[in-house]
Amino acid sequence: VEVSYNGITTGQLEHISTRPVVFLSVGPGRVHTNQAVAEELTVFSPRHDQRVRGGVINVSGAALLDEDLPLLVELLDRTGQVLASAEVEVQAPVLGELGTFQTQLTYSVPYAQYVRLAVTERGLRPPAVRHYTSVRVYLEP
């Protein structure tokens, strides 16, 4: 099952969450919800619409990973082109527990512009994107 939404002003993907589902032909119907964690991937910094200047953006957040893979952090311009990217490990006690991440991205833009900072948890099996979250930031040279 995949749940996602696109930004109302940009039409670009802003958040996605996926979960594997097994359909059984027999048995009672049951839906088990996750009451423990509201979001499995969250960006603490930068905040939405924060102004960033100087060519370096500091990124931090928390994640509850499904698989032991690094997160992909990207800066995307309004056309979806990647301005900067990095992979970052989540520092968690054990896989499946909440951990934190932080990294720096070095960027270069010719003029001030809004961009999207996107963080993706990828998976080994389809769907390849497990979780995706993003925030809009205002980059200055």
C-alpha positions, 0 to 999 in steps of 0.5 A, spaced: 500 500 500 502 506 498 500 513 500 502 519 498 501 527 496 503 532 492 504 539 493 498 544 492 502 549 489 507 545 485 504 539 484 511 535 486 511 529 491 512 532 498 510 525 502 510 518 501 509 512 505 509 505 503 507 498 507 507 491 504 501 488 504 499 480 504 492 479 501 489 472 504 483 468 501 480 466 507 480 468 514 477 474 518 478 481 516 483 485 520 487 492 520 492 493 525 494 500 525 501 503 528 499 507 534 507 508 537 510 512 531 506 518 528 511 519 522 517 514 520 521 519 517 522 527 519 526 533 518 527 537 524 532 542 520 531 546 516 524 548 517 519 549 512 520 556 508 527 557 512 532 561 508 539 558 507 545 562 504 552 561 504 552 554 499 551 549 505 545 547 508 545 543 515 540 537 515 538 533 521 532 529 523 529 522 525 527 516 522 525 509 524 528 504 518 524 498 515 531 496 512 538 497 514 540 502 508 542 509 508 537 515 507 538 519 501 538 526 502 537 531 496 536 538 494 531 539 488 529 545 484 522 546 482 523 542 475 526 536 479 533 537 478 538 535 483 542 540 486 546 536 491 545 530 494 548 525 499 547 518 503 546 518 510 546 513 516 541 513 521 544 513 528 539 508 532 540 503 537 538 497 533 534 496 526 527 498 527 528 503 533 528 510 532 534 514 530 537 520 528 541 523 522 545 529 520 549 531 514 551 537 510 549 539 503 554 543 499 550 547 493 551 552 488 545 556 485 546 562 481 540 566 484 535 566 490 530 560 489 525 556 492 527 548 492 525 542 496 529 538 501 527 531 500 529 525 504 528 518 502 528 511 505 529 506 500 528 499 500 531 492 497 524 490 495 519 493 491 516 498 492 523 501 492 521 507 496 519 506 503 518 513 506 519 520 503 518 526 506 520 533 504 520 541 506 520 547 501 526 552 503 529 558 500 536 558 497 540 564 496 547 564 493 
